[in-house]
Amino acid sequence: MRKLEQFAAIVVAAGLAIVSYWLFFSWAGGSDGYNRRRNLQQEPKMPPAIKVLLSP
């Protein structure tokens, strides 16, 4: 009986880990974080009206 409880605990823990992993990456938009960091280093996009005001 103890072996069955241990097996059930492992199955439940693995199921929870898989679901949490799936939810995390689906909510993150499938991004691995690398692309996000790379995009943050690029020049921020400004609306055309602000570009006109800031141009010399």
PDB file of N, CA, C, O and CB in Angstrom:
ATOM      1  N   MET A   1       0.823  -1.195   0.000  1.00  0.00           N
ATOM      2  CA  MET A   1       0.000   0.000   0.000  1.00  0.00           C
ATOM      3  C   MET A   1       0.868   1.260   0.000  1.00  0.00           C
ATOM      4  O   MET A   1       0.524   2.255  -0.639  1.00  0.00           O
ATOM      5  CB  MET A   1      -0.937  -0.003   1.208  1.00  0.00           C
ATOM      6  N   ARG A   2       1.984   1.215   0.712  1.00  0.00           N
ATOM      7  CA  ARG A   2       2.870   2.373   0.777  1.00  0.00           C
ATOM      8  C   ARG A   2       3.457   2.689  -0.596  1.00  0.00           C
ATOM      9  O   ARG A   2       3.599   3.857  -0.956  1.00  0.00           O
ATOM     10  CB  ARG A   2       3.995   2.127   1.789  1.00  0.00           C
ATOM     11  N   LYS A   3       3.797   1.656  -1.363  1.00  0.00           N
ATOM     12  CA  LYS A   3       4.349   1.860  -2.711  1.00  0.00           C
ATOM     13  C   LYS A   3       3.324   2.547  -3.613  1.00  0.00           C
ATOM     14  O   LYS A   3       3.678   3.400  -4.427  1.00  0.00           O
ATOM     15  CB  LYS A   3       4.785   0.508  -3.331  1.00  0.00           C
ATOM     16  N   LEU A   4       2.057   2.171  -3.465  1.00  0.00           N
ATOM     17  CA  LEU A   4       1.004   2.781  -4.267  1.00  0.00           C
ATOM     18  C   LEU A   4       0.865   4.261  -3.933  1.00  0.00           C
ATOM     19  O   LEU A   4       0.678   5.080  -4.832  1.00  0.00           O
ATOM     20  CB  LEU A   4      -0.329   2.058  -4.044  1.00  0.00           C
ATOM     21  N   GLU A   5       0.953   4.610  -2.665  1.00  0.00           N
ATOM     22  CA  GLU A   5       0.873   6.016  -2.252  1.00  0.00           C
ATOM     23  C   GLU A   5       2.053   6.813  -2.797  1.00  0.00           C
ATOM     24  O   GLU A   5       1.885   7.951  -3.236  1.00  0.00           O
ATOM     25  CB  GLU A   5       0.827   6.126  -0.718  1.00  0.00           C
ATOM     26  N   GLN A   6       3.235   6.224  -2.770  1.00  0.00           N
ATOM     27  CA  GLN A   6       4.414   6.902  -3.297  1.00  0.00           C
ATOM     28  C   GLN A   6       4.291   7.110  -4.809  1.00  0.00           C
ATOM     29  O   GLN A   6       4.629   8.174  -5.327  1.00  0.00           O
ATOM     30  CB  GLN A   6       5.684   6.097  -2.972  1.00  0.00           C
ATOM     31  N   PHE A   7       3.806   6.087  -5.503  1.00  0.00           N
ATOM     32  CA  PHE A   7       3.621   6.196  -6.947  1.00  0.00           C
ATOM     33  C   PHE A   7       2.584   7.263  -7.279  1.00  0.00           C
ATOM     34  O   PHE A   7       2.771   8.047  -8.209  1.00  0.00           O
ATOM     35  CB  PHE A   7       3.200   4.845  -7.539  1.00  0.00           C
ATOM     36  N   ALA A   8       1.498   7.292  -6.525  1.00  0.00           N
ATOM     37  CA  ALA A   8       0.454   8.294  -6.753  1.00  0.00           C
ATOM     38  C   ALA A   8       0.996   9.696  -6.501  1.00  0.00           C
ATOM     39  O   ALA A   8       0.671  10.623  -7.242  1.00  0.00           O
ATOM     40  CB  ALA A   8      -0.765   8.024  -5.848  1.00  0.00           C
ATOM     41  N   ALA A   9       1.813   9.862  -5.471  1.00  0.00           N
ATOM     42  CA  ALA A   9       2.395  11.173  -5.172  1.00  0.00           C
ATOM     43  C   ALA A   9       3.312  11.632  -6.307  1.00  0.00           C
ATOM     44  O   ALA A   9       3.315  12.810  -6.663  1.00  0.00           O
ATOM     45  CB  ALA A   9       3.176  11.125  -3.843  1.00  0.00           C
ATOM     46  N   ILE A  10       4.078  10.720  -6.866  1.00  0.00           N
ATOM     47  CA  ILE A  10       4.973  11.067  -7.976  1.00  0.00           C
ATOM     48  C   ILE A  10       4.166  11.452  -9.211  1.00  0.00           C
ATOM     49  O   ILE A  10       4.512  12.411  -9.900  1.00  0.00           O
ATOM     50  CB  ILE A  10       5.918   9.890  -8.303  1.00  0.00           C
ATOM     51  N   VAL A  11       3.100  10.716  -9.496  1.00  0.00           N
ATOM     52  CA  VAL A  11       2.261  11.021 -10.661  1.00  0.00           C
ATOM     53  C   VAL A  11       1.604  12.385 -10.498  1.00  0.00           C
ATOM     54  O   VAL A  11       1.566  13.170 -11.446  1.00  0.00           O
ATOM     55  CB  VAL A  11       1.185   9.931 -10.861  1.00  0.00           C
ATOM     56  N   VAL A  12       1.088  12.675  -9.311  1.00  0.00           N
ATOM     57  CA  VAL A  12       0.441  13.969  -9.067  1.00  0.00           C
ATOM     58  C   VAL A  12       1.458  15.099  -9.181  1.00  0.00           C
ATOM     59  O   VAL A  12       1.169  16.126  -9.796  1.00  0.00           O
ATOM     60  CB  VAL A  12      -0.229  13.991  -7.673  1.00  0.00           C
ATOM     61  N   ALA A  13       2.640  14.926  -8.600  1.00  0.00           N
ATOM     62  CA  ALA A  13       3.670  15.969  -8.662  1.00  0.00           C
ATOM     63  C   ALA A  13       4.110  16.214 -10.105  1.00  0.00           C
ATOM     64  O   ALA A  13       4.287  17.362 -10.511  1.00  0.00           O
ATOM     65  CB  ALA A  13       4.885  15.578  -7.798  1.00  0.00           C
ATOM     66  N   ALA A  14       4.284  15.159 -10.869  1.00  0.00           N
ATOM     67  CA  ALA A  14       4.681  15.318 -12.272  1.00  0.00           C
ATOM     68  C   ALA A  14       3.578  16.012 -13.064  1.00  0.00           C
ATOM     69  O   ALA A  14       3.862  16.865 -13.905  1.00  0.00           O
ATOM     70  CB  ALA A  14       5.010  13.949 -12.903  1.00  0.00           C
ATOM     71  N   GLY A  15       2.346  15.660 -12.807  1.00  0.00           N
ATOM     72  CA  GLY A  15       1.229  16.310 -13.493  1.00  0.00           C
ATOM     73  C   GLY A  15       1.159  17.789 -13.187  1.00  0.00           C
ATOM     74  O   GLY A  15       0.947  18.602 -14.087  1.00  0.00           O
ATOM     75  N   LEU A  16       1.334  18.147 -11.929  1.00  0.00           N
ATOM     76  CA  LEU A  16       1.317  19.560 -11.551  1.00  0.00           C
ATOM     77  C   LEU A  16       2.478  20.322 -12.184  1.00  0.00           C
ATOM     78  O   LEU A  16       2.313  21.466 -12.607  1.00  0.00           O
ATOM     79  CB  LEU A  16       1.369  19.702 -10.029  1.00  0.00           C
ATOM     80  N   ALA A  17       3.639  19.699 -12.249  1.00  0.00           N
ATOM     81  CA  ALA A  17       4.798  20.355 -12.861  1.00  0.00           C
ATOM     82  C   ALA A  17       4.562  20.596 -14.351  1.00  0.00           C
ATOM     83  O   ALA A  17       4.892  21.663 -14.870  1.00  0.00           O
ATOM     84  CB  ALA A  17       6.068  19.508 -12.657  1.00  0.00           C
ATOM     85  N   ILE A  18       3.999  19.619 -15.027  1.00  0.00           N
ATOM     86  CA  ILE A  18       3.741  19.773 -16.466  1.00  0.00           C
ATOM     87  C   ILE A  18       2.712  20.864 -16.715  1.00  0.00           C
ATOM     88  O   ILE A  18       2.885  21.685 -17.616  1.00  0.00           O
ATOM     89  CB  ILE A  18       3.259  18.446 -17.076  1.00  0.00           C
ATOM     90  N   VAL A  19       1.641  20.882 -15.927  1.00  0.00           N
ATOM     91  CA  VAL A  19       0.600  21.899 -16.105  1.00  0.00           C
ATOM     92  C   VAL A  19       1.150  23.291 -15.814  1.00  0.00           C
ATOM     93  O   VAL A  19       0.861  24.230 -16.556  1.00  0.00           O
ATOM     94  CB  VAL A  19      -0.605  21.605 -15.193  1.00  0.00           C
ATOM     95  N   SER A  20       1.933  23.442 -14.754  1.00  0.00           N
ATOM     96  CA  SER A  20       2.469  24.769 -14.434  1.00  0.00           C
ATOM     97  C   SER A  20       3.447  25.239 -15.514  1.00  0.00           C
ATOM     98  O   SER A  20       3.462  26.420 -15.861  1.00  0.00           O
ATOM     99  CB  SER A  20       3.166  24.749 -13.059  1.00  0.00           C
ATOM    100  N   TYR A  21       4.255  24.333 -16.042  1.00  0.00           N
ATOM    101  CA  TYR A  21       5.174  24.670 -17.132  1.00  0.00           C
ATOM    102  C   TYR A  21       4.392  25.121 -18.362  1.00  0.00           C
ATOM    103  O   TYR A  21       4.729  26.128 -18.983  1.00  0.00           O
ATOM    104  CB  TYR A  21       6.074  23.463 -17.481  1.00  0.00           C
ATOM    105  N   TRP A  22       3.349  24.370 -18.709  1.00  0.00           N
ATOM    106  CA  TRP A  22       2.531  24.696 -19.879  1.00  0.00           C
ATOM    107  C   TRP A  22       1.840  26.045 -19.705  1.00  0.00           C
ATOM    108  O   TRP A  22       1.818  26.850 -20.636  1.00  0.00           O
ATOM    109  CB  TRP A  22       1.488  23.597 -20.127  1.00  0.00           C
ATOM    110  N   LEU A  23       1.275  26.303 -18.526  1.00  0.00           N
ATOM    111  CA  LEU A  23       0.594  27.576 -18.288  1.00  0.00           C
ATOM    112  C   LEU A  23       1.572  28.746 -18.321  1.00  0.00           C
ATOM    113  O   LEU A  23       1.262  29.799 -18.878  1.00  0.00           O
ATOM    114  CB  LEU A  23      -0.136  27.543 -16.945  1.00  0.00           C
ATOM    115  N   PHE A  24       2.741  28.567 -17.733  1.00  0.00           N
ATOM    116  CA  PHE A  24       3.720  29.654 -17.700  1.00  0.00           C
ATOM    117  C   PHE A  24       4.101  30.085 -19.107  1.00  0.00           C
ATOM    118  O   PHE A  24       4.097  31.278 -19.411  1.00  0.00           O
ATOM    119  CB  PHE A  24       4.969  29.229 -16.925  1.00  0.00           C
ATOM    120  N   PHE A  25       4.429  29.130 -19.968  1.00  0.00           N
ATOM    121  CA  PHE A  25       4.880  29.503 -21.301  1.00  0.00           C
ATOM    122  C   PHE A  25       3.736  29.912 -22.219  1.00  0.00           C
ATOM    123  O   PHE A  25       3.954  30.650 -23.179  1.00  0.00           O
ATOM    124  CB  PHE A  25       5.636  28.363 -21.919  1.00  0.00           C
ATOM    125  N   SER A  26       2.522  29.448 -21.943  1.00  0.00           N
ATOM    126  CA  SER A  26       1.404  29.926 -22.753  1.00  0.00           C
ATOM    127  C   SER A  26       1.064  31.360 -22.366  1.00  0.00           C
ATOM    128  O   SER A  26       0.696  32.157 -23.230  1.00  0.00           O
ATOM    129  CB  SER A  26       0.167  29.010 -22.583  1.00  0.00           C
ATOM    130  N   TRP A  27       1.177  31.703 -21.095  1.00  0.00           N
ATOM    131  CA  TRP A  27       0.908  33.077 -20.664  1.00  0.00           C
ATOM    132  C   TRP A  27       2.047  34.009 -21.061  1.00  0.00           C
ATOM    133  O   TRP A  27       1.837  35.206 -21.259  1.00  0.00           O
ATOM    134  CB  TRP A  27       0.690  33.131 -19.146  1.00  0.00           C
ATOM    135  N   ALA A  28       3.246  33.460 -21.175  1.00  0.00           N
ATOM    136  CA  ALA A  28       4.385  34.276 -21.571  1.00  0.00           C
ATOM    137  C   ALA A  28       4.403  34.513 -23.082  1.00  0.00           C
ATOM    138  O   ALA A  28       5.306  35.181 -23.587  1.00  0.00           O
ATOM    139  CB  ALA A  28       5.687  33.613 -21.129  1.00  0.00           C
ATOM    140  N   GLY A  29       3.451  33.993 -23.787  1.00  0.00           N
ATOM    141  CA  GLY A  29       3.383  34.190 -25.233  1.00  0.00           C
ATOM    142  C   GLY A  29       4.353  33.315 -25.990  1.00  0.00           C
ATOM    143  O   GLY A  29       4.668  33.600 -27.146  1.00  0.00           O
ATOM    144  N   GLY A  30       4.836  32.256 -25.365  1.00  0.00           N
ATOM    145  CA  GLY A  30       5.746  31.360 -26.043  1.00  0.00           C
ATOM    146  C   GLY A  30       7.164  31.879 -26.116  1.00  0.00           C
ATOM    147  O   GLY A  30       8.024  31.231 -26.712  1.00  0.00           O
ATOM    148  N   SER A  31       7.425  33.012 -25.536  1.00  0.00           N
ATOM    149  CA  SER A  31       8.757  33.596 -25.587  1.00  0.00           C
ATOM    150  C   SER A  31       9.655  32.918 -24.567  1.00  0.00           C
ATOM    151  O   SER A  31       9.213  32.552 -23.478  1.00  0.00           O
ATOM    152  CB  SER A  31       8.700  35.112 -25.335  1.00  0.00           C
ATOM    153  N   ASP A  32      10.897  32.757 -24.925  1.00  0.00           N
ATOM    154  CA  ASP A  32      11.839  32.159 -23.996  1.00  0.00           C
ATOM    155  C   ASP A  32      12.578  33.206 -23.173  1.00  0.00           C
ATOM    156  O   ASP A  32      13.428  32.851 -22.356  1.00  0.00           O
ATOM    157  CB  ASP A  32      12.828  31.304 -24.745  1.00  0.00           C
ATOM    158  N   GLY A  33      12.283  34.461 -23.362  1.00  0.00           N
ATOM    159  CA  GLY A  33      12.945  35.520 -22.618  1.00  0.00           C
ATOM    160  C   GLY A  33      14.114  36.117 -23.370  1.00  0.00           C
ATOM    161  O   GLY A  33      14.429  37.292 -23.182  1.00  0.00           O
ATOM    162  N   TYR A  34      14.771  35.331 -24.224  1.00  0.00           N
ATOM    163  CA  TYR A  34      15.916  35.837 -24.974  1.00  0.00           C
ATOM    164  C   TYR A  34      15.482  36.927 -25.945  1.00  0.00           C
ATOM    165  O   TYR A  34      16.115  37.980 -26.024  1.00  0.00           O
ATOM    166  CB  TYR A  34      16.612  34.698 -25.729  1.00  0.00           C
ATOM    167  N   ASN A  35      14.411  36.679 -26.679  1.00  0.00           N
ATOM    168  CA  ASN A  35      13.934  37.672 -27.642  1.00  0.00           C
ATOM    169  C   ASN A  35      13.486  38.942 -26.936  1.00  0.00           C
ATOM    170  O   ASN A  35      13.678  40.042 -27.455  1.00  0.00           O
ATOM    171  CB  ASN A  35      12.784  37.102 -28.478  1.00  0.00           C
ATOM    172  N   ARG A  36      12.899  38.802 -25.774  1.00  0.00           N
ATOM    173  CA  ARG A  36      12.432  39.974 -25.033  1.00  0.00           C
ATOM    174  C   ARG A  36      13.617  40.848 -24.631  1.00  0.00           C
ATOM    175  O   ARG A  36      13.565  42.071 -24.769  1.00  0.00           O
ATOM    176  CB  ARG A  36      11.630  39.546 -23.784  1.00  0.00           C
ATOM    177  N   ARG A  37      14.672  40.227 -24.138  1.00  0.00           N
ATOM    178  CA  ARG A  37      15.856  41.001 -23.743  1.00  0.00           C
ATOM    179  C   ARG A  37      16.475  41.684 -24.958  1.00  0.00           C
ATOM    180  O   ARG A  37      16.919  42.829 -24.865  1.00  0.00           O
ATOM    181  CB  ARG A  37      16.899  40.091 -23.054  1.00  0.00           C
ATOM    182  N   ARG A  38      16.508  41.002 -26.083  1.00  0.00           N
ATOM    183  CA  ARG A  38      17.083  41.572 -27.297  1.00  0.00           C
ATOM    184  C   ARG A  38      16.238  42.748 -27.780  1.00  0.00           C
ATOM    185  O   ARG A  38      16.782  43.758 -28.226  1.00  0.00           O
ATOM    186  CB  ARG A  38      17.195  40.500 -28.400  1.00  0.00           C
ATOM    187  N   ASN A  39      14.917  42.627 -27.695  1.00  0.00           N
ATOM    188  CA  ASN A  39      14.038  43.706 -28.129  1.00  0.00           C
ATOM    189  C   ASN A  39      14.131  44.914 -27.210  1.00  0.00           C
ATOM    190  O   ASN A  39      13.958  46.043 -27.667  1.00  0.00           O
ATOM    191  CB  ASN A  39      12.604  43.218 -28.195  1.00  0.00           C
ATOM    192  N   LEU A  40      14.397  44.707 -25.940  1.00  0.00           N
ATOM    193  CA  LEU A  40      14.508  45.828 -25.011  1.00  0.00           C
ATOM    194  C   LEU A  40      15.757  46.659 -25.286  1.00  0.00           C
ATOM    195  O   LEU A  40      15.792  47.844 -24.954  1.00  0.00           O
ATOM    196  CB  LEU A  40      14.526  45.321 -23.575  1.00  0.00           C
ATOM    197  N   GLN A  41      16.786  46.054 -25.890  1.00  0.00           N
ATOM    198  CA  GLN A  41      18.016  46.774 -26.168  1.00  0.00           C
ATOM    199  C   GLN A  41      17.906  47.628 -27.432  1.00  0.00           C
ATOM    200  O   GLN A  41      18.733  48.513 -27.655  1.00  0.00           O
ATOM    201  CB  GLN A  41      19.167  45.797 -26.301  1.00  0.00           C
ATOM    202  N   GLN A  42      16.899  47.370 -28.253  1.00  0.00           N
ATOM    203  CA  GLN A  42      16.722  48.156 -29.467  1.00  0.00           C
ATOM    204  C   GLN A  42      16.152  49.524 -29.119  1.00  0.00           C
ATOM    205  O   GLN A  42      15.655  49.754 -28.017  1.00  0.00           O
ATOM    206  CB  GLN A  42      15.802  47.424 -30.465  1.00  0.00           C
ATOM    207  N   GLU A  43      16.238  50.416 -30.083  1.00  0.00           N
ATOM    208  CA  GLU A  43      15.709  51.765 -29.887  1.00  0.00           C
ATOM    209  C   GLU A  43      14.198  51.698 -29.691  1.00  0.00           C
ATOM    210  O   GLU A  43      13.508  51.026 -30.458  1.00  0.00           O
ATOM    211  CB  GLU A  43      16.064  52.680 -31.090  1.00  0.00           C
ATOM    212  N   PRO A  44      13.678  52.376 -28.685  1.00  0.00           N
ATOM    213  CA  PRO A  44      12.231  52.340 -28.473  1.00  0.00           C
ATOM    214  C   PRO A  44      11.495  53.007 -29.625  1.00  0.00           C
ATOM    215  O   PRO A  44      11.975  53.982 -30.203  1.00  0.00           O
ATOM    216  CB  PRO A  44      11.864  53.023 -27.151  1.00  0.00           C
ATOM    217  N   LYS A  45      10.333  52.473 -29.949  1.00  0.00           N
ATOM    218  CA  LYS A  45       9.535  53.021 -31.044  1.00  0.00           C
ATOM    219  C   LYS A  45       8.746  54.219 -30.539  1.00  0.00           C
ATOM    220  O   LYS A  45       8.153  54.178 -29.461  1.00  0.00           O
ATOM    221  CB  LYS A  45       8.583  51.947 -31.635  1.00  0.00           C
ATOM    222  N   MET A  46       8.745  55.293 -31.335  1.00  0.00           N
ATOM    223  CA  MET A  46       7.999  56.498 -30.982  1.00  0.00           C
ATOM    224  C   MET A  46       6.970  56.781 -32.062  1.00  0.00           C
ATOM    225  O   MET A  46       7.203  56.496 -33.236  1.00  0.00           O
ATOM    226  CB  MET A  46       8.949  57.711 -30.797  1.00  0.00           C
ATOM    227  N   PRO A  47       5.853  57.331 -31.677  1.00  0.00           N
ATOM    228  CA  PRO A  47       4.875  57.736 -32.686  1.00  0.00           C
ATOM    229  C   PRO A  47       5.467  58.806 -33.602  1.00  0.00           C
ATOM    230  O   PRO A  47       6.351  59.546 -33.170  1.00  0.00           O
ATOM    231  CB  PRO A  47       3.586  58.258 -32.015  1.00  0.00           C
ATOM    232  N   PRO A  48       5.008  58.914 -34.855  1.00  0.00           N
ATOM    233  CA  PRO A  48       5.562  59.888 -35.808  1.00  0.00           C
ATOM    234  C   PRO A  48       5.483  61.327 -35.311  1.00  0.00           C
ATOM    235  O   PRO A  48       6.381  62.118 -35.597  1.00  0.00           O
ATOM    236  CB  PRO A  48       4.838  59.779 -37.128  1.00  0.00           C
ATOM    237  N   ALA A  49       4.438  61.687 -34.580  1.00  0.00           N
ATOM    238  CA  ALA A  49       4.304  63.065 -34.096  1.00  0.00           C
ATOM    239  C   ALA A  49       5.433  63.420 -33.138  1.00  0.00           C
ATOM    240  O   ALA A  49       5.942  64.541 -33.169  1.00  0.00           O
ATOM    241  CB  ALA A  49       2.948  63.262 -33.405  1.00  0.00           C
ATOM    242  N   ILE A  50       5.821  62.492 -32.303  1.00  0.00           N
ATOM    243  CA  ILE A  50       6.911  62.760 -31.356  1.00  0.00           C
ATOM    244  C   ILE A  50       8.238  62.839 -32.104  1.00  0.00           C
ATOM    245  O   ILE A  50       9.093  63.651 -31.751  1.00  0.00           O
ATOM    246  CB  ILE A  50       6.973  61.663 -30.256  1.00  0.00           C
ATOM    247  N   LYS A  51       8.424  62.010 -33.130  1.00  0.00           N
ATOM    248  CA  LYS A  51       9.657  62.066 -33.917  1.00  0.00           C
ATOM    249  C   LYS A  51       9.805  63.430 -34.586  1.00  0.00           C
ATOM    250  O   LYS A  51      10.907  63.976 -34.643  1.00  0.00           O
ATOM    251  CB  LYS A  51       9.673  60.947 -34.979  1.00  0.00           C
ATOM    252  N   VAL A  52       8.718  63.975 -35.083  1.00  0.00           N
ATOM    253  CA  VAL A  52       8.759  65.290 -35.734  1.00  0.00           C
ATOM    254  C   VAL A  52       9.138  66.359 -34.722  1.00  0.00           C
ATOM    255  O   VAL A  52       9.934  67.245 -35.031  1.00  0.00           O
ATOM    256  CB  VAL A  52       7.396  65.628 -36.386  1.00  0.00           C
ATOM    257  N   LEU A  53       8.590  66.291 -33.533  1.00  0.00           N
ATOM    258  CA  LEU A  53       8.890  67.288 -32.503  1.00  0.00           C
ATOM    259  C   LEU A  53      10.336  67.204 -32.027  1.00  0.00           C
ATOM    260  O   LEU A  53      10.939  68.219 -31.680  1.00  0.00           O
ATOM    261  CB  LEU A  53       7.953  67.114 -31.320  1.00  0.00           C
ATOM    262  N   LEU A  54      10.892  65.990 -32.012  1.00  0.00           N
ATOM    263  CA  LEU A  54      12.251  65.812 -31.510  1.00  0.00           C
ATOM    264  C   LEU A  54      13.314  65.996 -32.587  1.00  0.00           C
ATOM    265  O   LEU A  54      14.495  66.108 -32.259  1.00  0.00           O
ATOM    266  CB  LEU A  54      12.391  64.448 -30.899  1.00  0.00           C
ATOM    267  N   SER A  55      12.932  66.030 -33.855  1.00  0.00           N
ATOM    268  CA  SER A  55      13.925  66.170 -34.919  1.00  0.00           C
ATOM    269  C   SER A  55      14.475  67.599 -34.938  1.00  0.00           C
ATOM    270  O   SER A  55      13.742  68.550 -34.667  1.00  0.00           O
ATOM    271  CB  SER A  55      13.308  65.807 -36.294  1.00  0.00           C
ATOM    272  N   PRO A  56      15.778  67.749 -35.262  1.00  0.00           N
ATOM    273  CA  PRO A  56      16.387  69.087 -35.256  1.00  0.00           C
ATOM    274  C   PRO A  56      15.964  69.942 -36.424  1.00  0.00           C
ATOM    275  O   PRO A  56      16.401  71.087 -36.541  1.00  0.00           O
ATOM    276  CB  PRO A  56      17.875  68.971 -35.253  1.00  0.00           C
TER     277      PRO A  56
END
